[in-house]
Amino acid sequence: MNRKKIVLRGLAVGLLLIAAALAILGCGGGVKNEVAVMQTDKGTVILGFYPEVAPKTVARFKELARQGFYDGVLFHRVIPGFVVQSGDPKTKDPNTPPMEYGTGGSGQTIPAEFSELKHKRGTLAMARAQDPNSADSQFYIALEAQPHLDGKYTIFGEVLKGMDVIDRIAAVETDARDVPREPIHILSMKIVSREEAGLSN
């Protein structure tokens, strides 16, 4: 009897240690402790991640953010009722013709991590070209449910706070290419803990 209790206690301690390790790593079990705080010309947006669904995409997005890759890029594609899109480094250069917006990236593609998740208001997903494995640095935020995109693009997170800011971005006037006439920048993209972002657990 005592031996059984010792074994059970040992198993319980082992499970707790595994859970703690996953929490520290920020993966598996739905753990999403790290978030992105995105400062824009229209306000602050907090993005949460789905590392258990799209681990490679989440890891690469965080890596780029920590490198300062997204600081200064524009929201180059804004379509009311559909999406707002950003992440093209070419938009940092004021000499880049708007017709080239949407063609840039980091030079490192991410394999597709399609899932059964649905596009809903506030969904964070990776933009790509025709090749399913061509996602790079560009991402979009859905303004409404987009069922025709489900299963075709990698969903890797959602807007946790600041959807009103995204709505303000979506409300700006655009040209025939869906480029905002008023430049809207990502001023900074910082990866922090939920606590540092002011979110409750």
Beta strands, then each sheet from edge to edge (+ up, - down):
strand 1: 34-40
strand 2: 43-49
strand 3: 75-79
strand 4: 83-86
strand 5: 123-126
strand 6: 139-142
strand 7: 155-161
strand 8: 186-193
sheet 1: 3+ 4- 6+ 5- 7+ 2- 1+ 8-
end
